[in-house]
Amino acid sequence: MGTFITNSGEKSLKERLQTLIGNSEELKFLVGFFYFSGIRELYETLKTLYESEALKEEHLKILVGLNIDKSAYGIYESARRQRVYSGNKLKKDFYRSLKTAFNSEELDRKETYEQIEFFIQLLKEGKLVLRKTREPNHAKLYLFKMNESFKQVIPALFITGSSNLTKAGLESQDEFNVEIMDFGFREAEKYFDRLWNRAIAFSKEDIDKIISILTKNSLIREITPFTAYAYLLKTYLELHKGKDLGEELKRLMKAKGYIPYTYQLEAVSQALANCEAHGGTLIADVVGLGKTVIACLVAKALGKRGIVICPPHLIGDENRTSGWKKYLSDFKLYDWEVRSVGKLESTLEFVRESEDIEIIIVDEAHRFRNERTQSYHYLNEICRGKIVLLLTATPFNNRPSDLYALLKLFTVPRKSTIVLDENLEERFSRYEAEFRKLSYIRNYHNSLVEKRRNRAIRYYRDVFGESSINMSKVKGRTRGLAREIRAILEPVVIRRNRLDLRHYKEKIDLPEVKDPSEWFFELTEEQLEFYDEVIKSFSQLEDGGRFKGAIYFPIRYEKGVFDYLGDSEEPELNEEESFIYLYQKNLYDFMRR
């Protein structure tokens, strides 16, 4: 008899393995790669057995069939065949894979460190034994020989299917596995033993090498409090140390009637340091603090020719009495150009023909947060290989992918200087995936549609490892995600508000912003009923809304994708249709609200 385990509903492979491991006297696992995230999920069960002295020598045998590599989307299994299966070469590849896996960000958690110490202890004592197959092997096989209390009923059983020994494979993502207890165990064990006996074994010296990799070349290496403090202090000082500015910029400002405010000169100094270190910067001061002046000062200090890309109404007149044309004239940037955001194609041609264009200033850069537009494509090509200054007062709106799109205009995603591991793409891919799930939970945990509620529960289980939705946890995780993103942005973002200026001794003339005044309007009973009816009519269709907005969302009818509205799963559309769908959906939501 076989039992299917799909990680949907209450049937997760993690829970089943925990039960079986707790009642087994011998375990044999054949997996793609030995990810610690899988052992971490089974930690409590193994720890209980260890403390009760139920774990004997070679209790758990793990046979590794593949190596892993790292790409822009994180770590992945690699099955490159070798012509000569040298034991030393296979061991070196395994060590490299181990180092890659154990430097994955998903393991950088407080609880991980205690669990890895336990894993190392099992390795030292021989209770956990690792071997590496000589040839790549994709099979997933879990063999269990039951202990005395279960032998009479179930002497042995095995599970095979798609799940790897990872957190996602054991619990999160949809998988298909079958548990078989009444036939086939002997053949399955023979298959495992044949591979095991031919596999590369690890000697005591090899185990010491593995332990050394984990303790000295991975995220779990020991760092003293002083080392952590020194590194933090060094990083802080480097982040806030700007470039020295001469007196020429101040004289230029005074000559043209500008006051050389300290906060603006500090921003120029920091922006110059950012451009030198990262190839660009994001100037994100709130409205009214002089982002245009700061950008012009940076351009003047860099001493290179460039081009400003801005909305048409900010370009200015031919007499240079307004807009960007005036600012460029004031700061003696006479060889600079100003182009409209509506003429990016011709601007790209101009930049390609003008080899001396080295700086790009983009005003109102938040217009380019969507990578999937032709305008973004043109701008990205314009900025390629240039120093880029992005000006926007609203950089932190919407999704992580919006910020990532702006950063890509001046940093290479997989070789970024903004983060230590250089892989900005992998980080923002993870941020976006988690943000989508948290947003879905927040929007649909109380949906009237069962399908949406179930999906919200599934996403909650993916993120928090439990099924009972606690919205305070969702809000806390969302705030934590925002803080993490802001920490990554700190090296390249310059952002101050009006309150920050109070720390400067000089008098800064800014319009006074008064507190808002509250006006209350009491509605009659009839007006309240009408108001509620209007709100209900313009709610989501699945929540009883009546606004279909077909004129704004025609692709729903052209392609027959009526059940996608509001979901995070993509309809079956090609790339161009998906873009049109997303564009029309946003327009529909805007009109509906």
N, C-alpha and C positions, 0 to 999 in steps of 0.2 A: 504494500500500500504506500502511496506517496502523498505528501502534503505540500501544497504550493505556498511559498513565502514570497510576497511581492513588496514588502515595506509599506503597504497601503493599509489604511485602517489601523487595526490593533496588531497586525502581523508584521513584525519587523524581525530581520535576521539577528539583530543585536540581542533582543530579548530571548530569542530561541537559543542562541549560542550561550548566553549567560546561564540558562537553565541546564543545558547539556554539559557545559564545562564543569559546572558545579557537581555533576553526578557522574563524571568520567574518570577513569584511571589512566587513560592514555589518549592523547590527541595528536592527529597528524593532519596538517594543513598544507595544501598546495595552492599558492596564490601568485598573482602576477608580480607584485612587488611587496616587500615588507614595509608598509607604512606604519609609523608609530601611532597615527591617529586611530588605527584599528585596535591595537593593543590598549590604547587609552580608553576606548569604549568598553573594554572587557576588564579593566583594571580592578574594579571592586571585587568581581568574582574571583579573579586570580589571587588577589591579595588575601581574601578570606581563606582560600585553600592553602596558601603559603603559611598563614599564621596558625592554621590548624594542623600544620605539618602533613598535609595531604598531597602536596606536590613532591613527587619523587624525581629522581634523576631521569633526564630525557622524557619528562612528562609531556612536554609540548614540543613537537617537531614542526618546524616551518620550512617548507621547501619553496624557494623563490625562483620563479620562472622567467622574470624579465628584469631589465634595468629601468631606470627612469632618466629623463632629461628634463630640461626646463625651457619653456617657451614663453611668449608674451601672455599666454593664458594660464600660466602656472606650470606645475610639474605634470608630466605625462609618462606613460609607459613606453619603453623603447624596445623593439625586438630586432635590432640589427644583427644579422647572422655574420659569424666569423668563419673564415675558411679553415683556420687552425684554432681549435678550442684549447688554447694554452691555459692551464690552471692559474698561473700568475696573472695573465691578461684578464681572465674572467674575474679574479679577485680584485684587481685594480679597478675594473669597471664597476664592480659591486661597491667598493669603497667610495668611488666618485658619486654613485647614485645615492648612497647612504648620506653623504655630505649634503647633496642637493635636497634630499627629502627632509633632513633634520634642520635645514636652514629655511624651511618654508614658514611663512608668517602664521599659518594656522596653528603652529605649535607654540608660538610665542605667547603663552598664557601662564599665569601663576601656578595653576595646578599641574601643568605639564612637567615641571621640574621634579617634583616629588615622584611622579609616575615613572619618569625616565630612570631615576635612581633605582626604582624597583625593577625595571626592565634590565638594567645593568647587573643588578644582583642576581637575577635569574640566569643571565648569561654566564656570570662568573661561577655559579654553583652547578652549571650544567643542567638545570631544570628546563631551560629553554635552549633548544639547539637549532641553529640556522645552517642551511646548506643552499647552494646555488646550482641550478640545473646547467648542464653544459650547453644545451641548445635552448633557444627561446621557447617558452611554453606559456600559452595563454589560459590554460585550464584553471578552473576554480573548484577545489575539492576539499571538503571538510569531513574527516573521519573521526568517529567517537567510539571508544571501547568503554562500556559502562562499568561502574564500580559494583561492589558486591551487592549493594542494596537494590540494584536494578538488573543485574545480570540474568536473573531467573525469568524476568519479563521481557526485557530488551537487551540481549547481549551486546549488540553493536548496531550502529546505523551510520549513514552518511548523508551529507547535503552537497549538492552540486548545482551550478547555475551560473548566473552572471555576476554575482556580488564579489568584489574584491575585499581584502582585509583593510578597509578604510572606513572612516566615519560615514561618508556618503553611501558606500556600498552596504554597510550594515544597517543603516537606519533611514537616511534621507531620501536618496533618489529612487525612482521607480526601478525595481529589479525583478527578475524572475528566477526563483530557485525552487528546487524540489527536495524534500526530505524523504529518504527511502530507508525502510527498516526491515523489510521482509525478504529482500532478495538483492543480489549484486554486491554485497559488502566485500566478500572474499575477492572478487575480481577487481573491485576498486582499490582494495588494499594492495593487491599484487602490483597494480599499475603504479601506485604511489611508491611502494618499496623498490620496484625496479628503477624508477627515477632517482630515488633517494640513494641507493647503493652506487649509482653511477655518477651522482652529483659531486660537486666540489665541496669537500669538507673543510671546516675551519679549525686549524690547530689552536693551541693555547696562545701562541704568538699572534695568530690572526685575530683571536677574540680580544687580545690586548690592543691590537691595532684598531678594531672596531670601537672599543671603549675609549681609546685615545681620541678618535675622530669625534665621538659624541661629547667628550668632556673638554676638548681643546679647540675643535674646529666647527662648532655648531652654536646655535642660539643658546644652548644650555651651559656653555662654558662658564666657569665661575668668574665673577667680576667683583672685586673688592669694593666696598663703599667709597673709598678714596678714588679709585679708578673711575667709577661712575660719576662722581662729583667733578673730577678733573675734566672728563670728556664733556659733561653737560656745560661746564663753565666755558670751555674752549668753543663749543658749538654756539653758545649764546653770544660770546664776544665776536665771533666771526660773522654771525648773522647781523649784528648791529654796528659793525665797524664799516663805515662808509669810506668813500674816496675823499682825499683832501681837495678842497676847492680853493683856488686862488682868489685874489681880490677883483680880477677882471669882470667876473660875472656880476658882482655887486655893483661895480661902477656902471656896467651896462644897464642894469635895472634902474639905478637912480637917474641915469641920463634920459631914460624914456619914461620917467615918472612912476616907476614901480617901487614899492617899498620892499627891501630885501628881508622879508620875514625869516626868522630862524627856522621855523617849522618847514618852510618851503626849501630852504637851502639844505636842511637835513635830508629831506626827501630826495633832492637832487643827488646828494652824496651817496645815499643808499641805492638809488636807481643805477648810478654809474657802477657801483660794486656788483649789483645784480646782473647788469649787462655783461660785465667782464666775466663773472662766474658762470652764468647760466644762459647768456645770449639774449636776454630780454627781461622785462619786468611788467608787473601789472600795477598801475597807479590807480588806486580805488578810493581815494579820499571822497568824502561826501560832497554833495553839490555846494559850490560856493567857496571852496578852499583853494582853488587855483590850479587844477590839474593841467590846464593848458600851459600856464606859465612854467610849471615844473617840467613838463615835457620839452618845452622850447629851451629851457636852461640845460637840460640833459643833452639835447641835440647840439647845442652850441659847444658844450664841454667835450663832446665826442669828436667834434671837428670833422664830420663826414657829411656828405650829401645824402639827402633822403627825400621821402615823400610822405605826405599826410593824406590819409583816407578818412573821410568824414561824411556825415549827411549833407545834402545840398545846402540846407539853410545855415550851415556853419562855415561854409567855404569863404564867404566874404565877397566884397566888391572889387572891381578892377583897380580902383584908386587906393586899395589897401587901407581903408578906413574902418573896416569891421572884419569880424571872423578870423579864421586862420591866416588869411593873407595879411591882415594887420599884424598879428603876433609874429609871423615869420619875418616881416619887415622890421618890427621893433627890435628883434633879437639878431638882426643882421644875417638871417639865413636866406640870403638872396637867391641862392642857386637851388632852393628847395621847390618842390611841386606840391600842389593841393589837388586832389582828385575826389570825385563823388563816389559814394558807396554804390551808386547805381551804374557806374561805368567800370566795373572791375575787370571785365574782359579786355577792354582797350588799355586799362592801367597795367595789366599783366604783360601785354605786348610791349608797352613803353618800358617797363622795368627790365624785361629781357633784352631790349635793345640798348639800354643805358647801363653800362657796366659799372659806372661810378655811383649808382644808387646802393647805399649800404645800410640805411636805417629806414624802418617803416614805423610810422605812428598811426595807430588806429583809434580814432575817437568814437565813443559810444560802442565799444567793442562787444558789449552784451548782445548786439544784433547778430553776432556770429557764434552763438552757442550751439547751434544745430549743425552738426557735421554733414548731415544728409541733404545739403542744399548746394546748388550750383555756385551761389555766391561764396560759400565757405571754401569750396574747391578752388575758386579763383584766388581768394585771399591767401589760402594756404600756400599756393604756388608763388604768389607775390612775396610772401614772407620767407620762403625757403632760403636758408643760408644767410639771412639778414639779421641785424639787431632789431628787435621788435619791442615797441612801447605800446602797451594796451591801456587805454583810458576808459574807465567805466565807474559809475557810482554804485552800480548794483551787480557785483560779481557773484554773490552767494545765493542767487535765486535758483529755484527749480532743482534739477537733478545733479548728481555727481558728474554725469556725462557732459553737462553743460560747461562745468569748470574745466574738465579734461580737454574739451574741444579748444578752449582758449589757450591752455598751457601748450598744446601741440603746435601752436603757431610759432613758438620759439624754442621748444625743447624736443629732442628726439625721444619718443615714448619708451623705447627699449634701451636707450643709452642716456638716460636723463641724469643730469648732475643735481637735480633737486632732491632725490632720495638716495640713500646709501647704497642700496642694491641695484640702482640704475633703472629698475624695471617699473616705470610709472604706469605703463599699460596694464600690467598684471594687477597692480593695486586698485586702479580705478575700475577695472573689470569686476573685482570683488566688491568694491563699494557700491557699484551700480546694481549688482545682483542682489545684495542685501537690502539696499534702499528700495528696490522694486517690491521685495517681499514685505518689508515693514510697511510700505505705503498701502499695499494690498490688504494687509491685516487691518490697518487703521480704517480703511474705507469700507471693508466688507465683512468684518467680524460679526456684525449684527444684520447682515443683509437678509432681505426676505427670500432671496433665492438660495435654496439649499446647496446648489453646486458651488456658489461663491463662498458660502460659510465654510464648506468642507475644504475648499482650496485655501482659505485663510487659516484654518486649523493646520493643514499640511505645511504651509509656509512657516507657521509659528513653531511647529515641531522641528522643521529644518534649522531654524535660527536658535531656538531655546532648548530643544531636546525634550519638550513636554507638550501635552495636547490641550491643557486647560489654559485658555488665553487670559493673560493678565496685561491689561492695557498700560499699566504703570511701567511694566518691564519694556513694552514696546516703545513708550515715550523715552525711557531712559536709554535704551539701545540707540534710538534715533539721535538723541543728543550726543551720545558717545561717538557715533559715526561722524556727526558734524564736527566735533572737536578734533577727531583724528584727521579729517580732511583739512581743517584749518591749520593744523600743525604742519602738514605737508606743504601747504601753500605759503606758510610764513616766510621762507627764504626769498620768495619772489614777489610777494604782495606788499604794497605800501598803502596802508589804510588808516586814516585818522578821522575822527568826527569833531564836532565843535567843542565837546566837553574836553577832549584831549588838549585843546589849545589853552585851557586854563592853567596848564603847567608851565607855560612860557611867561617870562617876566614882562616882555614887551607888550605894549597895547596893540591889540589886533582889532581893527574896525570890521565888525560883522553885524549884519542886521539882527536885531533882537527877535528871538522866536518866543512868542508868548504861549502859555498853556492853552489848550483848546477849551472852548466854552461849551457846556452841555445844554442842549435844547431838547425838551421832552414834548412829545405830541401824543396825546391820549386818543386811541381809536375807539369808535363805537363798536358795539357787538356785531353789527352788520359789516363794518369795515374789517374787523378781525377775521370774520368768516371768509370774506372775500380775499383777504391777504393770504390766509392759509390755503385757500383753493388755488391761488396763483402759484404759490410756492410748490404745492403738490403737483400741479400741472407741469411744471418745469423741472421736476426731479427726474432721476434716471428712469428710462422706460420700464426696466424690470422692477422698479419700486413704485410703479403706478403712474408714472409721468405720461403726459399725452403729447408732448412736443417731439415730433419725429424729425423735423429739420431736414427733410429730404433734399432740399435745394442746396444745403451746405454739405451734405454727406451722400452724394449720388452713388459712390462706389459700393456702398452697402447693398444697393439694389442691383447694380450692374454685375457684381460678383456673388451676390447672395450670401454675404457674411453678416447675418443679423445677430448672431449670438456672441459677437466679439466685443461689443460696446462695453468699455470699462474693464475688460479682462486684461491680464498681462501676457496671455499666451497669444502668439502671433497667428493670424489666419493664414491659410495656405495660399499665399500670394507671392509673385516673384518680387525681385528687389524694387523695381520701379513702382509696381502696384502697392507694395508695402509703404513706400514713401508717400504716395498719393493718399493712401488710407490714413496714415498718421496725420498728414497735413489737414485732410478734411475732418478727421475726428477732432482735432484741436479747434478748428473753426466751429464745428458743431457745438462743442462744449462751451466755447466762448459765447456763442449766441444764446445757448440754453441758459447760461448763468446770468 
